[in-house]
Amino acid sequence: AETAPAYPAKPHPLRRILERTRRAFHNLGFEEVRGSYVESAFWDFDALFQPQDHPAREMQDTFYVERPGKFTLPDEKTVKTIQAVHENGGDTGSLGWGYDWSREEAQRVVLRTHTTAATIRALQDDPNPPRKVFLVGRVFRREKIDYKHLPEFHQVDGIIIDEKASLSHLLGTLAEFYRQMGFESVKFRPAFFPYTEPSVEVFVRMPGRDTDWFELGGSGVFRPEVTRPFGCTVPVLAWGLGLERLAMAVYGIKDIRQLYLSDARWLEETPLCL
């Protein structure tokens, strides 16, 4: 008589993508760092040269924490340097944003909107080249839930600090990462982000599938307004990539919510090896 099929326990598909991502960056010689879910607006925005009137900082886009209502800022020298960069460019050679920077706004407490808040802290801790760090962690944004947006998701963040770093180095690193994740088709498109210049968006297409290109995140070379305040005078490459979007591309999913539904059939049928 036929026996019922066995469905032994196995890691969740998203967990498998997360672990593959970590292994890929470890294989590329990166150091893994950690960060806190709760951050100050200083590290989440100001240290990344994002102006205090930027739309991303409004209540409609960012989760602000009421208690504690204020975050302790870093040492006064760092705070003054960031203030000068925002107001007039400081000693970076730029004009800054030309407004009166508010210490109170920088002290506000947020749920981190990107894991770059952790990698910029890593840059402050040790800005000396050569160094390569990465982080995979949860981030939080006031997104309307739909087929490609969630208010809580994972981001893959990384930086490379190196005297010889360049945009081509960045593109090659990301292309190799995605090759290790199973993607041979990777392309880049020019973009704009407040804290990198030049900036590019990353797209992949799953081999063997006649599908559209998946946009997976942004990357670029940190602007001097981001690196100089922390004593770093060499190029710093940076990226922030969406883990759930990567999982959608790998598993051929069209709705990001599928990753968090208790769909027993899909979980049973998703292969362990890809």
Secondary structure, 3 states (H helix, E strand, C coil): CCCCCCCCCCCCHHHHHHHHHHHHHHHCCCEECCCCCEEEHHHHCHHHCCCCCCHHHCCCCCCECCCCCECCCCCHHHHHHHHHHHHHCCCCCCCCCCCCCCHHHHCEEEECCCCHHHHHHHHHHCCCCCEEEEEEEEEECCCCCECCECCEEEEEEEEEECCCCCHHHHHHHHHHHHHHCCCCEEEEEEEEECCEEEEEEEEEECCCCCCCCEEEEEEEEECHHHHHHHCCCCCEEEEEEEHHHHHHHHHCCCCHHHHHCCCHHHHHHCCCCC
